[in-house]
Amino acid sequence: DFYSGIIYQAMGLPMDMYPVLFAIGRTAGWLAQWQEMLIDPEQRIARPRQVYLGSDKRDYVAPDKR
């Protein structure tokens, strides 16, 4: 991403678009990985299912009243 950022800057692209442009290049790999996981359910490339064990929903307390 470092060298891509230099090239994007030289091309005059807005810096706000850099994350989008970095993600576009990875999209094919993400989709291929997802497809492999659908075909073979025994494959554990991604993290296993995560279950939240923390406290239940709490009321919001403003920062100045904490």
mmCIF file as Biopython writes it, N, C-alpha, C and O atoms, coordinates in Angstrom:
data_model
#
loop_
_atom_site.group_PDB
_atom_site.id
_atom_site.type_symbol
_atom_site.label_atom_id
_atom_site.label_alt_id
_atom_site.label_comp_id
_atom_site.label_asym_id
_atom_site.label_entity_id
_atom_site.label_seq_id
_atom_site.pdbx_PDB_ins_code
_atom_site.Cartn_x
_atom_site.Cartn_y
_atom_site.Cartn_z
_atom_site.occupancy
_atom_site.B_iso_or_equiv
_atom_site.auth_seq_id
_atom_site.auth_asym_id
_atom_site.pdbx_PDB_model_num
ATOM 1   N N  . ASP A ? 1  ? 0.813   -1.193  0.000   1.0 0.0 1  A 1 
ATOM 2   C CA . ASP A ? 1  ? 0.000   0.000   0.000   1.0 0.0 1  A 1 
ATOM 3   C C  . ASP A ? 1  ? 0.863   1.265   0.000   1.0 0.0 1  A 1 
ATOM 4   O O  . ASP A ? 1  ? 0.450   2.300   -0.522  1.0 0.0 1  A 1 
ATOM 5   N N  . PHE A ? 2  ? 2.045   1.180   0.579   1.0 0.0 2  A 1 
ATOM 6   C CA . PHE A ? 2  ? 2.909   2.359   0.644   1.0 0.0 2  A 1 
ATOM 7   C C  . PHE A ? 2  ? 3.231   2.873   -0.757  1.0 0.0 2  A 1 
ATOM 8   O O  . PHE A ? 2  ? 3.062   4.059   -1.042  1.0 0.0 2  A 1 
ATOM 9   N N  . TYR A ? 3  ? 3.693   1.986   -1.622  1.0 0.0 3  A 1 
ATOM 10  C CA . TYR A ? 3  ? 4.070   2.419   -2.970  1.0 0.0 3  A 1 
ATOM 11  C C  . TYR A ? 3  ? 2.842   2.793   -3.792  1.0 0.0 3  A 1 
ATOM 12  O O  . TYR A ? 3  ? 2.905   3.695   -4.628  1.0 0.0 3  A 1 
ATOM 13  N N  . SER A ? 4  ? 1.733   2.109   -3.560  1.0 0.0 4  A 1 
ATOM 14  C CA . SER A ? 4  ? 0.502   2.480   -4.264  1.0 0.0 4  A 1 
ATOM 15  C C  . SER A ? 4  ? 0.099   3.899   -3.893  1.0 0.0 4  A 1 
ATOM 16  O O  . SER A ? 4  ? -0.317  4.680   -4.749  1.0 0.0 4  A 1 
ATOM 17  N N  . GLY A ? 5  ? 0.224   4.231   -2.602  1.0 0.0 5  A 1 
ATOM 18  C CA . GLY A ? 5  ? -0.124  5.573   -2.151  1.0 0.0 5  A 1 
ATOM 19  C C  . GLY A ? 5  ? 0.712   6.644   -2.826  1.0 0.0 5  A 1 
ATOM 20  O O  . GLY A ? 5  ? 0.205   7.711   -3.171  1.0 0.0 5  A 1 
ATOM 21  N N  . ILE A ? 6  ? 1.990   6.362   -3.013  1.0 0.0 6  A 1 
ATOM 22  C CA . ILE A ? 6  ? 2.865   7.320   -3.697  1.0 0.0 6  A 1 
ATOM 23  C C  . ILE A ? 6  ? 2.406   7.517   -5.142  1.0 0.0 6  A 1 
ATOM 24  O O  . ILE A ? 6  ? 2.373   8.638   -5.649  1.0 0.0 6  A 1 
ATOM 25  N N  . ILE A ? 7  ? 2.054   6.416   -5.789  1.0 0.0 7  A 1 
ATOM 26  C CA . ILE A ? 7  ? 1.589   6.501   -7.179  1.0 0.0 7  A 1 
ATOM 27  C C  . ILE A ? 7  ? 0.259   7.244   -7.255  1.0 0.0 7  A 1 
ATOM 28  O O  . ILE A ? 7  ? 0.068   8.087   -8.132  1.0 0.0 7  A 1 
ATOM 29  N N  . TYR A ? 8  ? -0.660  6.936   -6.340  1.0 0.0 8  A 1 
ATOM 30  C CA . TYR A ? 8  ? -1.958  7.629   -6.337  1.0 0.0 8  A 1 
ATOM 31  C C  . TYR A ? 8  ? -1.765  9.127   -6.132  1.0 0.0 8  A 1 
ATOM 32  O O  . TYR A ? 8  ? -2.445  9.938   -6.761  1.0 0.0 8  A 1 
ATOM 33  N N  . GLN A ? 9  ? -0.834  9.494   -5.247  1.0 0.0 9  A 1 
ATOM 34  C CA . GLN A ? 9  ? -0.562  10.912  -5.011  1.0 0.0 9  A 1 
ATOM 35  C C  . GLN A ? 9  ? -0.006  11.563  -6.275  1.0 0.0 9  A 1 
ATOM 36  O O  . GLN A ? 9  ? -0.395  12.678  -6.622  1.0 0.0 9  A 1 
ATOM 37  N N  . ALA A ? 10 ? 0.899   10.874  -6.961  1.0 0.0 10 A 1 
ATOM 38  C CA . ALA A ? 10 ? 1.472   11.412  -8.200  1.0 0.0 10 A 1 
ATOM 39  C C  . ALA A ? 10 ? 0.415   11.564  -9.286  1.0 0.0 10 A 1 
ATOM 40  O O  . ALA A ? 10 ? 0.518   12.443  -10.143 1.0 0.0 10 A 1 
ATOM 41  N N  . MET A ? 11 ? -0.602  10.704  -9.247  1.0 0.0 11 A 1 
ATOM 42  C CA . MET A ? 11 ? -1.688  10.778  -10.229 1.0 0.0 11 A 1 
ATOM 43  C C  . MET A ? 11 ? -2.699  11.865  -9.876  1.0 0.0 11 A 1 
ATOM 44  O O  . MET A ? 11 ? -3.576  12.184  -10.679 1.0 0.0 11 A 1 
ATOM 45  N N  . GLY A ? 12 ? -2.579  12.435  -8.670  1.0 0.0 12 A 1 
ATOM 46  C CA . GLY A ? 12 ? -3.481  13.505  -8.259  1.0 0.0 12 A 1 
ATOM 47  C C  . GLY A ? 12 ? -4.800  13.019  -7.695  1.0 0.0 12 A 1 
ATOM 48  O O  . GLY A ? 12 ? -5.765  13.780  -7.631  1.0 0.0 12 A 1 
ATOM 49  N N  . LEU A ? 13 ? -4.857  11.749  -7.280  1.0 0.0 13 A 1 
ATOM 50  C CA . LEU A ? 13 ? -6.101  11.224  -6.711  1.0 0.0 13 A 1 
ATOM 51  C C  . LEU A ? 13 ? -6.281  11.749  -5.291  1.0 0.0 13 A 1 
ATOM 52  O O  . LEU A ? 13 ? -5.300  11.910  -4.565  1.0 0.0 13 A 1 
ATOM 53  N N  . PRO A ? 14 ? -7.530  12.019  -4.883  1.0 0.0 14 A 1 
ATOM 54  C CA . PRO A ? 14 ? -7.755  12.518  -3.526  1.0 0.0 14 A 1 
ATOM 55  C C  . PRO A ? 14 ? -7.421  11.451  -2.478  1.0 0.0 14 A 1 
ATOM 56  O O  . PRO A ? 14 ? -7.709  10.269  -2.669  1.0 0.0 14 A 1 
ATOM 57  N N  . MET A ? 15 ? -6.819  11.877  -1.388  1.0 0.0 15 A 1 
ATOM 58  C CA . MET A ? 15 ? -6.389  10.946  -0.352  1.0 0.0 15 A 1 
ATOM 59  C C  . MET A ? 15 ? -7.561  10.185  0.272   1.0 0.0 15 A 1 
ATOM 60  O O  . MET A ? 15 ? -7.382  9.069   0.760   1.0 0.0 15 A 1 
ATOM 61  N N  . ASP A ? 16 ? -8.753  10.777  0.258   1.0 0.0 16 A 1 
ATOM 62  C CA . ASP A ? 16 ? -9.931  10.095  0.799   1.0 0.0 16 A 1 
ATOM 63  C C  . ASP A ? 16 ? -10.271 8.831   0.018   1.0 0.0 16 A 1 
ATOM 64  O O  . ASP A ? 16 ? -10.961 7.952   0.534   1.0 0.0 16 A 1 
ATOM 65  N N  . MET A ? 17 ? -9.797  8.734   -1.211  1.0 0.0 17 A 1 
ATOM 66  C CA . MET A ? 17 ? -10.094 7.568   -2.046  1.0 0.0 17 A 1 
ATOM 67  C C  . MET A ? 17 ? -9.082  6.435   -1.871  1.0 0.0 17 A 1 
ATOM 68  O O  . MET A ? 17 ? -9.320  5.334   -2.367  1.0 0.0 17 A 1 
ATOM 69  N N  . TYR A ? 18 ? -7.972  6.664   -1.190  1.0 0.0 18 A 1 
ATOM 70  C CA . TYR A ? 18 ? -6.935  5.637   -1.056  1.0 0.0 18 A 1 
ATOM 71  C C  . TYR A ? 18 ? -7.473  4.338   -0.451  1.0 0.0 18 A 1 
ATOM 72  O O  . TYR A ? 18 ? -7.228  3.273   -1.019  1.0 0.0 18 A 1 
ATOM 73  N N  . PRO A ? 19 ? -8.195  4.374   0.675   1.0 0.0 19 A 1 
ATOM 74  C CA . PRO A ? 19 ? -8.689  3.103   1.233   1.0 0.0 19 A 1 
ATOM 75  C C  . PRO A ? 19 ? -9.577  2.331   0.258   1.0 0.0 19 A 1 
ATOM 76  O O  . PRO A ? 19 ? -9.521  1.103   0.194   1.0 0.0 19 A 1 
ATOM 77  N N  . VAL A ? 20 ? -10.385 3.053   -0.488  1.0 0.0 20 A 1 
ATOM 78  C CA . VAL A ? 20 ? -11.250 2.397   -1.475  1.0 0.0 20 A 1 
ATOM 79  C C  . VAL A ? 20 ? -10.403 1.737   -2.551  1.0 0.0 20 A 1 
ATOM 80  O O  . VAL A ? 20 ? -10.660 0.596   -2.934  1.0 0.0 20 A 1 
ATOM 81  N N  . LEU A ? 21 ? -9.408  2.440   -3.033  1.0 0.0 21 A 1 
ATOM 82  C CA . LEU A ? 21 ? -8.542  1.894   -4.075  1.0 0.0 21 A 1 
ATOM 83  C C  . LEU A ? 21 ? -7.736  0.700   -3.566  1.0 0.0 21 A 1 
ATOM 84  O O  . LEU A ? 21 ? -7.517  -0.254  -4.313  1.0 0.0 21 A 1 
ATOM 85  N N  . PHE A ? 22 ? -7.294  0.736   -2.316  1.0 0.0 22 A 1 
ATOM 86  C CA . PHE A ? 22 ? -6.580  -0.405  -1.749  1.0 0.0 22 A 1 
ATOM 87  C C  . PHE A ? 22 ? -7.513  -1.610  -1.655  1.0 0.0 22 A 1 
ATOM 88  O O  . PHE A ? 22 ? -7.101  -2.736  -1.935  1.0 0.0 22 A 1 
ATOM 89  N N  . ALA A ? 23 ? -8.762  -1.383  -1.263  1.0 0.0 23 A 1 
ATOM 90  C CA . ALA A ? 23 ? -9.726  -2.479  -1.114  1.0 0.0 23 A 1 
ATOM 91  C C  . ALA A ? 23 ? -10.099 -3.092  -2.458  1.0 0.0 23 A 1 
ATOM 92  O O  . ALA A ? 23 ? -10.301 -4.303  -2.546  1.0 0.0 23 A 1 
ATOM 93  N N  . ILE A ? 24 ? -10.193 -2.286  -3.492  1.0 0.0 24 A 1 
ATOM 94  C CA . ILE A ? 24 ? -10.558 -2.804  -4.815  1.0 0.0 24 A 1 
ATOM 95  C C  . ILE A ? 24 ? -9.561  -3.878  -5.254  1.0 0.0 24 A 1 
ATOM 96  O O  . ILE A ? 24 ? -9.958  -4.898  -5.818  1.0 0.0 24 A 1 
ATOM 97  N N  . GLY A ? 25 ? -8.297  -3.659  -5.004  1.0 0.0 25 A 1 
ATOM 98  C CA . GLY A ? 25 ? -7.278  -4.631  -5.383  1.0 0.0 25 A 1 
ATOM 99  C C  . GLY A ? 25 ? -7.375  -5.940  -4.626  1.0 0.0 25 A 1 
ATOM 100 O O  . GLY A ? 25 ? -6.930  -6.978  -5.115  1.0 0.0 25 A 1 
ATOM 101 N N  . ARG A ? 26 ? -7.951  -5.900  -3.442  1.0 0.0 26 A 1 
ATOM 102 C CA . ARG A ? 26 ? -8.070  -7.110  -2.624  1.0 0.0 26 A 1 
ATOM 103 C C  . ARG A ? 26 ? -9.391  -7.844  -2.827  1.0 0.0 26 A 1 
ATOM 104 O O  . ARG A ? 26 ? -9.537  -8.981  -2.378  1.0 0.0 26 A 1 
ATOM 105 N N  . THR A ? 27 ? -10.343 -7.221  -3.489  1.0 0.0 27 A 1 
ATOM 106 C CA . THR A ? 27 ? -11.687 -7.781  -3.616  1.0 0.0 27 A 1 
ATOM 107 C C  . THR A ? 27 ? -11.687 -9.159  -4.267  1.0 0.0 27 A 1 
ATOM 108 O O  . THR A ? 27 ? -12.401 -10.049 -3.804  1.0 0.0 27 A 1 
ATOM 109 N N  . ALA A ? 28 ? -10.917 -9.359  -5.313  1.0 0.0 28 A 1 
ATOM 110 C CA . ALA A ? 28 ? -10.887 -10.665 -5.983  1.0 0.0 28 A 1 
ATOM 111 C C  . ALA A ? 28 ? -10.416 -11.758 -5.023  1.0 0.0 28 A 1 
ATOM 112 O O  . ALA A ? 28 ? -10.973 -12.855 -5.014  1.0 0.0 28 A 1 
ATOM 113 N N  . GLY A ? 29 ? -9.411  -11.469 -4.229  1.0 0.0 29 A 1 
ATOM 114 C CA . GLY A ? 29 ? -8.921  -12.443 -3.250  1.0 0.0 29 A 1 
ATOM 115 C C  . GLY A ? 29 ? -9.940  -12.736 -2.176  1.0 0.0 29 A 1 
ATOM 116 O O  . GLY A ? 29 ? -10.118 -13.891 -1.787  1.0 0.0 29 A 1 
ATOM 117 N N  . TRP A ? 30 ? -10.619 -11.702 -1.686  1.0 0.0 30 A 1 
ATOM 118 C CA . TRP A ? 30 ? -11.656 -11.908 -0.671  1.0 0.0 30 A 1 
ATOM 119 C C  . TRP A ? 30 ? -12.782 -12.777 -1.208  1.0 0.0 30 A 1 
ATOM 120 O O  . TRP A ? 30 ? -13.267 -13.675 -0.519  1.0 0.0 30 A 1 
ATOM 121 N N  . LEU A ? 31 ? -13.197 -12.504 -2.451  1.0 0.0 31 A 1 
ATOM 122 C CA . LEU A ? 31 ? -14.280 -13.287 -3.050  1.0 0.0 31 A 1 
ATOM 123 C C  . LEU A ? 31 ? -13.851 -14.731 -3.300  1.0 0.0 31 A 1 
ATOM 124 O O  . LEU A ? 31 ? -14.644 -15.651 -3.099  1.0 0.0 31 A 1 
ATOM 125 N N  . ALA A ? 32 ? -12.618 -14.941 -3.731  1.0 0.0 32 A 1 
ATOM 126 C CA . ALA A ? 32 ? -12.120 -16.301 -3.946  1.0 0.0 32 A 1 
ATOM 127 C C  . ALA A ? 32 ? -12.073 -17.071 -2.632  1.0 0.0 32 A 1 
ATOM 128 O O  . ALA A ? 32 ? -12.433 -18.248 -2.589  1.0 0.0 32 A 1 
ATOM 129 N N  . GLN A ? 33 ? -11.637 -16.423 -1.572  1.0 0.0 33 A 1 
ATOM 130 C CA . GLN A ? 33 ? -11.586 -17.066 -0.261  1.0 0.0 33 A 1 
ATOM 131 C C  . GLN A ? 33 ? -12.988 -17.417 0.215   1.0 0.0 33 A 1 
ATOM 132 O O  . GLN A ? 33 ? -13.207 -18.506 0.745   1.0 0.0 33 A 1 
ATOM 133 N N  . TRP A ? 34 ? -13.923 -16.520 0.035   1.0 0.0 34 A 1 
ATOM 134 C CA . TRP A ? 34 ? -15.308 -16.760 0.433   1.0 0.0 34 A 1 
ATOM 135 C C  . TRP A ? 34 ? -15.891 -17.935 -0.347  1.0 0.0 34 A 1 
ATOM 136 O O  . TRP A ? 34 ? -16.584 -18.778 0.223   1.0 0.0 34 A 1 
ATOM 137 N N  . GLN A ? 35 ? -15.612 -17.993 -1.659  1.0 0.0 35 A 1 
ATOM 138 C CA . GLN A ? 35 ? -16.111 -19.090 -2.488  1.0 0.0 35 A 1 
ATOM 139 C C  . GLN A ? 35 ? -15.513 -20.426 -2.030  1.0 0.0 35 A 1 
ATOM 140 O O  . GLN A ? 35 ? -16.227 -21.428 -1.978  1.0 0.0 35 A 1 
ATOM 141 N N  . GLU A ? 36 ? -14.237 -20.458 -1.704  1.0 0.0 36 A 1 
ATOM 142 C CA . GLU A ? 36 ? -13.613 -21.683 -1.213  1.0 0.0 36 A 1 
ATOM 143 C C  . GLU A ? 36 ? -14.257 -22.146 0.085   1.0 0.0 36 A 1 
ATOM 144 O O  . GLU A ? 36 ? -14.436 -23.344 0.299   1.0 0.0 36 A 1 
ATOM 145 N N  . MET A ? 37 ? -14.604 -21.204 0.948   1.0 0.0 37 A 1 
ATOM 146 C CA . MET A ? 37 ? -15.239 -21.565 2.211   1.0 0.0 37 A 1 
ATOM 147 C C  . MET A ? 37 ? -16.640 -22.117 1.990   1.0 0.0 37 A 1 
ATOM 148 O O  . MET A ? 37 ? -17.081 -22.992 2.735   1.0 0.0 37 A 1 
ATOM 149 N N  . LEU A ? 38 ? -17.347 -21.622 0.978   1.0 0.0 38 A 1 
ATOM 150 C CA . LEU A ? 38 ? -18.678 -22.140 0.677   1.0 0.0 38 A 1 
ATOM 151 C C  . LEU A ? 38 ? -18.606 -23.561 0.120   1.0 0.0 38 A 1 
ATOM 152 O O  . LEU A ? 38 ? -19.447 -24.400 0.442   1.0 0.0 38 A 1 
ATOM 153 N N  . ILE A ? 39 ? -17.613 -23.826 -0.706  1.0 0.0 39 A 1 
ATOM 154 C CA . ILE A ? 39 ? -17.475 -25.137 -1.333  1.0 0.0 39 A 1 
ATOM 155 C C  . ILE A ? 39 ? -17.051 -26.194 -0.316  1.0 0.0 39 A 1 
ATOM 156 O O  . ILE A ? 39 ? -17.574 -27.308 -0.331  1.0 0.0 39 A 1 
ATOM 157 N N  . ASP A ? 40 ? -16.118 -25.861 0.560   1.0 0.0 40 A 1 
ATOM 158 C CA . ASP A ? 40 ? -15.578 -26.819 1.529   1.0 0.0 40 A 1 
ATOM 159 C C  . ASP A ? 40 ? -15.841 -26.325 2.948   1.0 0.0 40 A 1 
ATOM 160 O O  . ASP A ? 40 ? -15.069 -25.518 3.466   1.0 0.0 40 A 1 
ATOM 161 N N  . PRO A ? 41 ? -16.928 -26.797 3.600   1.0 0.0 41 A 1 
ATOM 162 C CA . PRO A ? 41 ? -17.258 -26.313 4.944   1.0 0.0 41 A 1 
ATOM 163 C C  . PRO A ? 41 ? -16.225 -26.706 6.007   1.0 0.0 41 A 1 
ATOM 164 O O  . PRO A ? 41 ? -16.205 -26.116 7.087   1.0 0.0 41 A 1 
ATOM 165 N N  . GLU A ? 42 ? -15.373 -27.685 5.720   1.0 0.0 42 A 1 
ATOM 166 C CA . GLU A ? 42 ? -14.344 -28.086 6.683   1.0 0.0 42 A 1 
ATOM 167 C C  . GLU A ? 42 ? -13.149 -27.136 6.683   1.0 0.0 42 A 1 
ATOM 168 O O  . GLU A ? 42 ? -12.329 -27.164 7.602   1.0 0.0 42 A 1 
ATOM 169 N N  . GLN A ? 43 ? -13.051 -26.306 5.668   1.0 0.0 43 A 1 
ATOM 170 C CA . GLN A ? 43 ? -11.922 -25.385 5.542   1.0 0.0 43 A 1 
ATOM 171 C C  . GLN A ? 43 ? -12.068 -24.257 6.550   1.0 0.0 43 A 1 
ATOM 172 O O  . GLN A ? 43 ? -13.124 -23.630 6.640   1.0 0.0 43 A 1 
ATOM 173 N N  . ARG A ? 44 ? -11.018 -24.000 7.300   1.0 0.0 44 A 1 
ATOM 174 C CA . ARG A ? 44 ? -11.052 -22.989 8.358   1.0 0.0 44 A 1 
ATOM 175 C C  . ARG A ? 44 ? -10.079 -21.855 8.062   1.0 0.0 44 A 1 
ATOM 176 O O  . ARG A ? 44 ? -9.167  -21.600 8.849   1.0 0.0 44 A 1 
ATOM 177 N N  . ILE A ? 45 ? -10.265 -21.173 6.934   1.0 0.0 45 A 1 
ATOM 178 C CA . ILE A ? 45 ? -9.378  -20.051 6.613   1.0 0.0 45 A 1 
ATOM 179 C C  . ILE A ? 45 ? -9.705  -18.863 7.517   1.0 0.0 45 A 1 
ATOM 180 O O  . ILE A ? 45 ? -8.810  -18.253 8.102   1.0 0.0 45 A 1 
ATOM 181 N N  . ALA A ? 46 ? -10.975 -18.546 7.624   1.0 0.0 46 A 1 
ATOM 182 C CA . ALA A ? 46 ? -11.400 -17.400 8.423   1.0 0.0 46 A 1 
ATOM 183 C C  . ALA A ? 46 ? -11.494 -17.806 9.890   1.0 0.0 46 A 1 
ATOM 184 O O  . ALA A ? 46 ? -11.370 -18.982 10.233  1.0 0.0 46 A 1 
ATOM 185 N N  . ARG A ? 47 ? -11.705 -16.853 10.714  1.0 0.0 47 A 1 
ATOM 186 C CA . ARG A ? 47 ? -11.850 -17.135 12.141  1.0 0.0 47 A 1 
ATOM 187 C C  . ARG A ? 47 ? -13.113 -17.950 12.380  1.0 0.0 47 A 1 
ATOM 188 O O  . ARG A ? 47 ? -14.101 -17.787 11.664  1.0 0.0 47 A 1 
ATOM 189 N N  . PRO A ? 48 ? -13.090 -18.820 13.376  1.0 0.0 48 A 1 
ATOM 190 C CA . PRO A ? 48 ? -14.316 -19.537 13.713  1.0 0.0 48 A 1 
ATOM 191 C C  . PRO A ? 48 ? -15.346 -18.565 14.280  1.0 0.0 48 A 1 
ATOM 192 O O  . PRO A ? 48 ? -15.017 -17.431 14.627  1.0 0.0 48 A 1 
ATOM 193 N N  . ARG A ? 49 ? -16.565 -19.008 14.369  1.0 0.0 49 A 1 
ATOM 194 C CA . ARG A ? 49 ? -17.632 -18.137 14.862  1.0 0.0 49 A 1 
ATOM 195 C C  . ARG A ? 49 ? -17.289 -17.616 16.252  1.0 0.0 49 A 1 
ATOM 196 O O  . ARG A ? 49 ? -16.854 -18.370 17.122  1.0 0.0 49 A 1 
ATOM 197 N N  . GLN A ? 50 ? -17.487 -16.339 16.442  1.0 0.0 50 A 1 
ATOM 198 C CA . GLN A ? 50 ? -17.183 -15.724 17.722  1.0 0.0 50 A 1 
ATOM 199 C C  . GLN A ? 50 ? -18.486 -15.426 18.448  1.0 0.0 50 A 1 
ATOM 200 O O  . GLN A ? 50 ? -19.430 -14.901 17.857  1.0 0.0 50 A 1 
ATOM 201 N N  . VAL A ? 51 ? -18.530 -15.760 19.717  1.0 0.0 51 A 1 
ATOM 202 C CA . VAL A ? 51 ? -19.717 -15.534 20.530  1.0 0.0 51 A 1 
ATOM 203 C C  . VAL A ? 51 ? -19.361 -14.513 21.609  1.0 0.0 51 A 1 
ATOM 204 O O  . VAL A ? 51 ? -18.397 -14.692 22.353  1.0 0.0 51 A 1 
ATOM 205 N N  . TYR A ? 52 ? -20.146 -13.448 21.684  1.0 0.0 52 A 1 
ATOM 206 C CA . TYR A ? 52 ? -19.898 -12.396 22.671  1.0 0.0 52 A 1 
ATOM 207 C C  . TYR A ? 52 ? -20.319 -12.884 24.047  1.0 0.0 52 A 1 
ATOM 208 O O  . TYR A ? 52 ? -21.444 -13.351 24.223  1.0 0.0 52 A 1 
ATOM 209 N N  . LEU A ? 53 ? -19.423 -12.780 25.025  1.0 0.0 53 A 1 
ATOM 210 C CA . LEU A ? 53 ? -19.703 -13.233 26.382  1.0 0.0 53 A 1 
ATOM 211 C C  . LEU A ? 53 ? -19.710 -12.089 27.385  1.0 0.0 53 A 1 
ATOM 212 O O  . LEU A ? 53 ? -19.730 -12.326 28.593  1.0 0.0 53 A 1 
ATOM 213 N N  . GLY A ? 54 ? -19.694 -10.861 26.905  1.0 0.0 54 A 1 
ATOM 214 C CA . GLY A ? 54 ? -19.640 -9.702  27.787  1.0 0.0 54 A 1 
ATOM 215 C C  . GLY A ? 54 ? -20.980 -9.388  28.432  1.0 0.0 54 A 1 
ATOM 216 O O  . GLY A ? 54 ? -21.921 -10.180 28.364  1.0 0.0 54 A 1 
ATOM 217 N N  . SER A ? 55 ? -21.052 -8.226  29.057  1.0 0.0 55 A 1 
ATOM 218 C CA . SER A ? 55 ? -22.271 -7.826  29.757  1.0 0.0 55 A 1 
ATOM 219 C C  . SER A ? 55 ? -23.384 -7.497  28.765  1.0 0.0 55 A 1 
ATOM 220 O O  . SER A ? 55 ? -23.136 -7.246  27.586  1.0 0.0 55 A 1 
ATOM 221 N N  . ASP A ? 56 ? -24.616 -7.506  29.275  1.0 0.0 56 A 1 
ATOM 222 C CA . ASP A ? 56 ? -25.772 -7.182  28.442  1.0 0.0 56 A 1 
ATOM 223 C C  . ASP A ? 56 ? -25.766 -5.703  28.071  1.0 0.0 56 A 1 
ATOM 224 O O  . ASP A ? 56 ? -24.901 -4.942  28.506  1.0 0.0 56 A 1 
ATOM 225 N N  . LYS A ? 57 ? -26.737 -5.315  27.268  1.0 0.0 57 A 1 
ATOM 226 C CA . LYS A ? 57 ? -26.839 -3.928  26.815  1.0 0.0 57 A 1 
ATOM 227 C C  . LYS A ? 57 ? -26.950 -2.988  28.016  1.0 0.0 57 A 1 
ATOM 228 O O  . LYS A ? 57 ? -27.708 -3.244  28.951  1.0 0.0 57 A 1 
ATOM 229 N N  . ARG A ? 58 ? -26.181 -1.898  27.974  1.0 0.0 58 A 1 
ATOM 230 C CA . ARG A ? 58 ? -26.195 -0.918  29.054  1.0 0.0 58 A 1 
ATOM 231 C C  . ARG A ? 58 ? -26.606 0.434   28.514  1.0 0.0 58 A 1 
ATOM 232 O O  . ARG A ? 58 ? -26.475 0.696   27.318  1.0 0.0 58 A 1 
ATOM 233 N N  . ASP A ? 59 ? -27.100 1.291   29.382  1.0 0.0 59 A 1 
ATOM 234 C CA . ASP A ? 59 ? -27.485 2.640   28.989  1.0 0.0 59 A 1 
ATOM 235 C C  . ASP A ? 59 ? -26.231 3.470   28.718  1.0 0.0 59 A 1 
ATOM 236 O O  . ASP A ? 59 ? -25.191 3.278   29.348  1.0 0.0 59 A 1 
ATOM 237 N N  . TYR A ? 60 ? -26.353 4.394   27.768  1.0 0.0 60 A 1 
ATOM 238 C CA . TYR A ? 60 ? -25.236 5.262   27.419  1.0 0.0 60 A 1 
ATOM 239 C C  . TYR A ? 60 ? -25.066 6.332   28.488  1.0 0.0 60 A 1 
ATOM 240 O O  . TYR A ? 60 ? -26.046 6.928   28.936  1.0 0.0 60 A 1 
ATOM 241 N N  . VAL A ? 61 ? -23.825 6.574   28.898  1.0 0.0 61 A 1 
ATOM 242 C CA . VAL A ? 61 ? -23.495 7.627   29.859  1.0 0.0 61 A 1 
ATOM 243 C C  . VAL A ? 61 ? -22.565 8.598   29.143  1.0 0.0 61 A 1 
ATOM 244 O O  . VAL A ? 61 ? -21.510 8.212   28.640  1.0 0.0 61 A 1 
ATOM 245 N N  . ALA A ? 62 ? -22.968 9.854   29.105  1.0 0.0 62 A 1 
ATOM 246 C CA . ALA A ? 62 ? -22.170 10.881  28.427  1.0 0.0 62 A 1 
ATOM 247 C C  . ALA A ? 62 ? -20.782 10.970  29.059  1.0 0.0 62 A 1 
ATOM 248 O O  . ALA A ? 62 ? -20.645 10.750  30.262  1.0 0.0 62 A 1 
ATOM 249 N N  . PRO A ? 63 ? -19.754 11.288  28.276  1.0 0.0 63 A 1 
ATOM 250 C CA . PRO A ? 63 ? -18.389 11.342  28.806  1.0 0.0 63 A 1 
ATOM 251 C C  . PRO A ? 63 ? -18.226 12.291  29.992  1.0 0.0 63 A 1 
ATOM 252 O O  . PRO A ? 63 ? -17.461 11.997  30.911  1.0 0.0 63 A 1 
ATOM 253 N N  . ASP A ? 64 ? -18.930 13.422  29.987  1.0 0.0 64 A 1 
ATOM 254 C CA . ASP A ? 64 ? -18.773 14.374  31.096  1.0 0.0 64 A 1 
ATOM 255 C C  . ASP A ? 64 ? -19.463 13.914  32.377  1.0 0.0 64 A 1 
ATOM 256 O O  . ASP A ? 64 ? -19.267 14.528  33.426  1.0 0.0 64 A 1 
ATOM 257 N N  . LYS A ? 65 ? -20.268 12.848  32.320  1.0 0.0 65 A 1 
ATOM 258 C CA . LYS A ? 65 ? -20.956 12.335  33.511  1.0 0.0 65 A 1 
ATOM 259 C C  . LYS A ? 65 ? -20.384 10.998  33.965  1.0 0.0 65 A 1 
ATOM 260 O O  . LYS A ? 65 ? -20.962 10.337  34.829  1.0 0.0 65 A 1 
ATOM 261 N N  . ARG A ? 66 ? -19.274 10.604  33.400  1.0 0.0 66 A 1 
ATOM 262 C CA . ARG A ? 66 ? -18.667 9.328   33.797  1.0 0.0 66 A 1 
ATOM 263 C C  . ARG A ? 66 ? -17.796 9.499   35.002  1.0 0.0 66 A 1 
ATOM 264 O O  . ARG A ? 66 ? -17.204 8.530   35.478  1.0 0.0 66 A 1 
#
